[in-house]
Every structure is written in structure tokens, then in C-alpha cells.
């Protein structure tokens, strides 16, 4: 299969984790005989520094002409603490989502047995956790009108939704539920917000087309509590933009690390794949960032291309690495046993290249990697 892929390393640890994901992508393509043409663009703080724009036209053109996009991370502390700045890294990502009509953000959340000791939740709460969050991505308060009074004493942000914006992602979530445990939870604030009441009406209408799906309605504050107390209860979660941003980050607590959660953003033209974590500038350049979320995002890319065997191969490779404690310091109890970011990428790629048939002894893995790298 031939595909055109745009690579956007971004800011902070983005270039480091993306480079590991590219190793895995190239290993898969070699093993399965695919041909992906990779082109690189700039976005975020690095793009502002170079061009003055968080999303240069050249980058947007690359993305518009790609089959998929792999993004690292966006953000830099120097842009965070000055509320008067007119240009910010995050504007590049918002513009990209809007330009590509990436209205559906999909974030799977699952637990790994080996990481149960890393999660702050008690181990009995982590059994059988397997959910997927559908977050509407191009509407709501993030894209509404933003007004600040001339004297700077009053501001407001509008939150707008249409039935079309709600229904197009709702159908995706309902279809996903039919392939899973046949349960969908809508998270909103319908006791206060008119937009949330519109969401409920739309979901209630669509649910009539899916009588086999058990639909649950939950206020966002209660949902946050329930996600920590009984995460196994959730299957498919559907919500609007801001609530989805918060809830999906909260869900990372379940796994024990933001570095384990991938995501896809799907629209009408192309799709974007990225880890849910931020740019983590404190770790930039130290080779300690966890690349697994980015690698698992590549697995979602192959799913998107309906190359399910390739996607499964990546996930098996990640599972194998975790089982053999080949992981970065954020998820290894004994930091002295942590592997560098680059070592994790090399190991997972090597496992794929060898078809999973490699020595399972960690000392042998270390020796072999030293020989081939």
C-alpha cells in the first residue's frame, strides 16, 4: 500500500517521541511491504519561532494533501504565562483541526497488568478497564466568539453547537458501541447549559435507531468522580469539546501515565494521529520521554487504513516491551531499570523486524541492540 504521510514533530518532547514512532512505522512497512512517503512540516512554538505563524501555509498545504498526519506535541512555557500574547502555539492545532474538519477525536483507554502498580488507583479498580472516548473537536467554547471589554474588566467566551455537529460524531460513537459492549455514556452539564440540553435531545433521537445500545446520561462532575471510582463501568464515552478535553486527560490517571494514551482525530478529508500528552518541556532533549502513546497512535493510523494486522503487530510489540520492563522512567517503579526513550523505540522496531522471534532475555536484548544500533 502507498500512502502520503505528513509528520509534524512539534515542540518539546514531540520530535523525540515522533522519531521513535517513525522507527516503528518504517519497521512495519518493511515487514509488510508498504510504501509510505513521509514529508515533514512545522507547527506550534517551533513554527512561530521560525515563521511567526503557529501553522504556516506550507504546513497546512502538506496536511491537506496527505492521507494521514502524525503529530508530536504543541506548546512552550514562554507562551503560557503572558495573557496578552496574540499568537500562541495552540492556535496552530486549533486551525489545523478546523481546516481539516477533524471533528471527531477518539481516545482509547485501557489498563495493562504490568502498570497497575503505577496507577494511583487501587488495583481492584483497574480490572477490565477498556473504554473509548469520543470527543467533539471543532465546536463548542474553544471555537466560539471570544470578547474582552475595552477596559479589560469583562470577558466572555461563547459555546455554540448545531444538531449537525452533534449528530455526525454521535453516529460514530453509536457505531463503535455496536462493536463493543453496547453501552454509550453521554457526558454533559444539561442541568445548567442549553448546549448540553441540545446534545441530550440529539442523542435521544439517534438512540431510537440503536435500540440494542444502553444509553446512559451523566453530568460531567459526576462523570469525573465515577471515572475514578468505577472506570470499568464506561465503554463508549461521548462528549463535547471542553468536557472531552478534561475527561480524557483525567482518564490517563487510570493507566498511570499520559505517555500510554494514543488518539486519532478523524474528519471528512484526512485523519490526524497524536499522543494525548503535552510537550513536557522539562524532559525535552533528555531522552526520557515515553514514546509508547505516539507509537500506539501509529497503530491507530494503520487501523484507519484498514491494515488491522499491522496495527495488531504494533500493539503486540508494545505489550511485549512492557512485559519485559523495557519502558521509560514514568512507568518503571525502579528508575534505575528505566530505558531511554530511544531504546524503547529501537526495541519495539526490532521486535517487529524480527517477527516477534527474538531472545526474551533482557541482557541479550541489551547486547543485541548495542550491536545493531
CORMO-V438802 format. One record per residue. RES is the residue in three letters. SS is DSSP state (H for helix, E for strand, L for the rest). PHI is phi as a letter, one per 30 degrees, with the letter a starting at -180 (999 if undefined). OMEGA is omega in degrees with one decimal (* if undefined). Layout:
# CORMO-V438802
res: (RES | RES)
ss: (SS | SS)
phi: (PHI | PHI)
omega: (OMEGA | OMEGA)
This chain:
# CORMO-V438802
res: (UNK | UNK | UNK | UNK | UNK | UNK | UNK | UNK | UNK | UNK | UNK | UNK | UNK | UNK | UNK | UNK | UNK | UNK | UNK | UNK | UNK | UNK | UNK | UNK | UNK | UNK | UNK | UNK | UNK | UNK | UNK | UNK | UNK | UNK | UNK | UNK | UNK | UNK | UNK | UNK | UNK | UNK | UNK | UNK | UNK | UNK | UNK | UNK | UNK | UNK | UNK | UNK | UNK | UNK | UNK | UNK | UNK | UNK | UNK | UNK | UNK | UNK | UNK | UNK | UNK | UNK | UNK | UNK | UNK | UNK | UNK | UNK | UNK | UNK | UNK | UNK | UNK | UNK | UNK | UNK | UNK | UNK | UNK | UNK | UNK | UNK | UNK | UNK | UNK | UNK | UNK | UNK | UNK | UNK | UNK | UNK | UNK | UNK | UNK | UNK | UNK | UNK | UNK | UNK | UNK | UNK | UNK | UNK | UNK | UNK | UNK | UNK | UNK | UNK | UNK | UNK | UNK | UNK | UNK | UNK | UNK | UNK | UNK | UNK | UNK | UNK | UNK | UNK | UNK | UNK | UNK | UNK | UNK | UNK | UNK | UNK | UNK | UNK | UNK | UNK | UNK | UNK | UNK | UNK | UNK | UNK | UNK | UNK | UNK | UNK | UNK | UNK | UNK | UNK | UNK | UNK | UNK | UNK | UNK | UNK | UNK | UNK | UNK | UNK | UNK | UNK | UNK | UNK | UNK | UNK | UNK | UNK | UNK | UNK | UNK | UNK | UNK | UNK | UNK | UNK | UNK | UNK | UNK | UNK | UNK | UNK | UNK | UNK | UNK | UNK | UNK | UNK | UNK | UNK | UNK | UNK | UNK | UNK | UNK | UNK | UNK | UNK | UNK | UNK | UNK | UNK | UNK | UNK | UNK | UNK | UNK | UNK | UNK | UNK | UNK | UNK | UNK | UNK | UNK | UNK | UNK | UNK | UNK | UNK | UNK | UNK | UNK | UNK | UNK | UNK | UNK | UNK | UNK | UNK | UNK | UNK | UNK | UNK | UNK | UNK | UNK | UNK | UNK | UNK | UNK | UNK | UNK | UNK | UNK | UNK | UNK | UNK | UNK | UNK | UNK | UNK | UNK | UNK | UNK | UNK | UNK | UNK | UNK | UNK | UNK | UNK | UNK | UNK | UNK | UNK | UNK | UNK | UNK | UNK | UNK | UNK | UNK | UNK | UNK | UNK | UNK | UNK | UNK | UNK | UNK | UNK | UNK | UNK | UNK | UNK | UNK | UNK | UNK | UNK | UNK | UNK | UNK | UNK | UNK | UNK | UNK | UNK | UNK | UNK | UNK | UNK | UNK | UNK | UNK | UNK | UNK | UNK | UNK | UNK | UNK | UNK | UNK | UNK | UNK | UNK | UNK | UNK | UNK | UNK | UNK | UNK | UNK | UNK | UNK | UNK | UNK | UNK | UNK | UNK | UNK | UNK | UNK | UNK | UNK | UNK | UNK | UNK | UNK | UNK | UNK | UNK | UNK | UNK | UNK | UNK | UNK | UNK | UNK | UNK | UNK | UNK | UNK | UNK | UNK | UNK | UNK | UNK | UNK | UNK | UNK | UNK | UNK | UNK | UNK | UNK | UNK | UNK | UNK)
ss: (L | E | E | E | E | E | E | E | E | E | L | L | L | H | H | H | H | H | H | H | H | H | H | H | H | H | H | H | H | H | H | H | L | L | E | E | E | E | E | E | L | L | L | L | H | H | H | H | H | H | H | L | L | L | L | L | H | H | H | H | H | H | H | H | L | L | L | E | E | E | E | E | E | L | L | L | H | H | H | L | L | L | L | L | L | L | L | L | H | H | H | H | H | H | H | H | H | H | H | L | L | L | L | E | E | E | E | E | E | E | L | L | H | H | H | L | L | L | L | L | L | L | H | H | H | H | L | L | L | E | E | E | E | E | E | E | L | L | L | L | L | L | L | L | L | E | E | E | L | L | L | L | L | L | E | E | E | L | L | L | L | L | H | H | H | H | H | H | H | H | H | H | H | H | H | H | H | H | L | L | L | L | E | E | E | E | E | E | L | L | L | L | L | H | H | H | H | H | H | H | H | H | H | H | H | H | H | L | L | L | L | L | L | E | E | E | E | E | E | H | H | H | H | H | H | H | H | H | H | L | H | H | H | L | L | E | E | E | E | L | H | H | H | H | H | H | H | H | H | H | H | H | H | H | H | L | L | H | H | H | L | E | E | E | E | E | L | L | L | L | E | E | E | E | E | L | L | L | L | L | H | H | H | L | L | L | L | L | L | L | L | H | H | H | H | H | H | H | H | H | H | H | H | H | L | L | L | H | H | H | H | H | H | H | H | H | H | H | H | H | H | H | H | L | L | L | L | L | L | L | L | L | L | L | H | H | H | L | L | L | H | H | H | H | H | H | H | H | H | H | H | H | H | L | L | L | L | L | L | L | L | H | H | H | H | H | H | H | H | H | H | H | L)
phi: (999 | c | b | c | b | c | c | b | d | i | c | h | d | e | e | d | d | d | d | d | d | d | e | d | e | d | d | d | d | d | d | c | i | c | b | c | d | c | b | c | b | c | a | i | d | d | d | d | d | d | b | i | b | d | b | d | e | d | d | d | d | e | d | d | c | c | d | a | b | c | c | d | a | b | k | a | e | d | c | d | c | c | d | d | d | c | c | b | e | d | d | d | d | d | d | d | d | d | d | c | h | d | d | b | c | c | b | d | b | b | c | c | e | d | c | d | d | d | d | d | d | d | d | d | d | c | d | i | d | a | b | b | c | c | c | d | c | b | b | i | d | d | c | d | d | b | b | b | d | e | d | i | c | b | b | b | b | c | c | b | b | c | d | d | d | d | d | d | d | d | d | d | d | d | d | d | d | d | c | c | c | i | b | b | c | c | c | a | b | d | d | b | c | d | d | d | d | d | e | d | d | d | d | d | d | d | d | d | d | b | d | d | c | d | c | c | c | b | d | d | d | d | d | d | d | d | d | d | d | b | d | d | d | c | b | c | c | b | a | d | d | d | d | d | e | d | d | d | d | e | d | d | d | d | d | j | a | d | d | c | c | d | a | b | b | c | b | c | c | a | b | b | b | a | d | d | d | d | d | h | d | d | c | e | i | c | i | c | d | d | d | d | d | d | d | d | d | d | e | d | d | d | e | d | d | i | c | d | d | d | d | d | d | d | d | d | d | d | e | d | d | d | d | c | h | c | b | d | d | d | b | c | d | c | d | d | c | d | c | d | e | d | d | d | d | d | d | d | d | d | e | d | e | c | i | i | c | b | d | d | d | d | d | d | d | d | d | d | d | d | d | c | c)
omega: (177.2 | 179.3 | 173.7 | -176.1 | 172.8 | 179.2 | 178.4 | -177.4 | 175.9 | -168.9 | 173.1 | -179.6 | -177.7 | -179.9 | -178.6 | -177.5 | 178.0 | -179.3 | 176.7 | 178.0 | 178.0 | 175.2 | -179.2 | 178.3 | -179.0 | 176.7 | 177.9 | -177.2 | 176.0 | -176.7 | -175.9 | 175.5 | 173.0 | -178.8 | 177.7 | 176.8 | -176.1 | 174.3 | -173.1 | 176.3 | 179.7 | -179.1 | 174.3 | -177.2 | 179.8 | 177.7 | 177.0 | -179.3 | -175.3 | -172.8 | -175.5 | -179.4 | 177.8 | 175.5 | -180.0 | -179.7 | -179.0 | 178.9 | 179.9 | 178.3 | 176.8 | -177.5 | -179.0 | -177.8 | -178.7 | 174.1 | 178.1 | -178.7 | 173.0 | -175.6 | 177.3 | -179.7 | -177.6 | 171.6 | 178.2 | -176.1 | -176.3 | 178.0 | -172.4 | -166.6 | 178.9 | -177.2 | -178.2 | 180.0 | -179.2 | -179.1 | -177.8 | -179.6 | -176.0 | 177.7 | 178.3 | 179.5 | 178.5 | 178.9 | 179.1 | 178.6 | -178.3 | -177.1 | -179.1 | -178.8 | 179.4 | -170.1 | -173.2 | 176.3 | -175.5 | -177.0 | 175.7 | 179.1 | 176.5 | 178.1 | 176.4 | -176.6 | -175.6 | -177.1 | -177.4 | 178.2 | 179.8 | -179.2 | 176.4 | 176.9 | 177.1 | -171.0 | -178.4 | 177.9 | -172.6 | -180.0 | 171.8 | 176.7 | 179.9 | -177.9 | 173.7 | -176.1 | 174.7 | -178.6 | 174.9 | -163.4 | -174.2 | 178.2 | 176.2 | -170.1 | 179.9 | -176.7 | 179.7 | 178.7 | 179.9 | -173.3 | 173.3 | -178.4 | -176.4 | -179.6 | 176.5 | -175.8 | -177.4 | 178.3 | 171.3 | 177.0 | -178.2 | 178.2 | -175.0 | 172.8 | 173.9 | 178.3 | 179.0 | -179.8 | -179.1 | -173.1 | -175.6 | 175.6 | 178.9 | 178.8 | 176.8 | -178.4 | 178.5 | 178.9 | 177.0 | -179.5 | 179.6 | -179.0 | -176.9 | -176.0 | 174.5 | 174.6 | 178.3 | 177.3 | 173.6 | 178.5 | -177.2 | 173.6 | -171.5 | 175.6 | -176.6 | -168.0 | 178.1 | 177.2 | 178.4 | 177.5 | 174.9 | 176.2 | -177.9 | -179.4 | 179.9 | -178.6 | 178.2 | 177.7 | -178.4 | -177.4 | 178.0 | 177.5 | -178.5 | -175.4 | -178.9 | -178.5 | 174.6 | -177.2 | -179.9 | 179.0 | -173.2 | 175.0 | -171.4 | 179.7 | 176.3 | -179.8 | 178.5 | 178.5 | -178.0 | -179.5 | 176.8 | -177.1 | -175.2 | -175.9 | 179.5 | -177.8 | -174.3 | 176.2 | 172.6 | 179.4 | -179.7 | -179.1 | -179.0 | -165.6 | -174.3 | 178.2 | 179.5 | 176.9 | -176.3 | -176.5 | -178.3 | 174.7 | 176.7 | -178.1 | 180.0 | 177.2 | -177.5 | -178.3 | 179.4 | -179.4 | 171.7 | -177.4 | -179.6 | -171.7 | 177.2 | 173.4 | 171.4 | 174.3 | -170.6 | 178.7 | -177.5 | -175.3 | -177.4 | -179.8 | -179.1 | -177.3 | -174.8 | 169.9 | -178.0 | -176.5 | 179.0 | -173.2 | 174.0 | -173.1 | 179.8 | -177.8 | -175.0 | 177.0 | -177.1 | 178.9 | -179.7 | -176.8 | 179.5 | -178.9 | -170.5 | 177.7 | 178.7 | 176.9 | 178.2 | 173.4 | 174.9 | 175.4 | 177.1 | 176.3 | 178.4 | 172.7 | -179.7 | 178.2 | -178.6 | 174.0 | -169.2 | 178.0 | 178.4 | 178.9 | 179.1 | 178.9 | 177.7 | -178.6 | 176.9 | 179.2 | 177.0 | 177.8 | 179.9 | 179.2 | 179.6 | 179.6 | -179.2 | 173.6 | 172.8 | -172.5 | -177.7 | -169.2 | -178.9 | -177.3 | 176.1 | -176.6 | 178.7 | -174.7 | 179.4 | 179.3 | -177.9 | 176.2 | 174.5 | 177.5 | -177.4 | 179.4 | 178.1 | 178.5 | 179.5 | -176.2 | -179.3 | 177.8 | 179.7 | 177.5 | 179.7 | -179.0 | -178.7 | 179.1 | -179.8 | -175.8 | 179.2 | -179.3 | -176.1 | 179.6 | -173.8 | 179.0 | 177.7 | 177.8 | 179.3 | -178.8 | -177.6 | -179.5 | 178.2 | -178.6 | -171.6 | -174.6 | *)
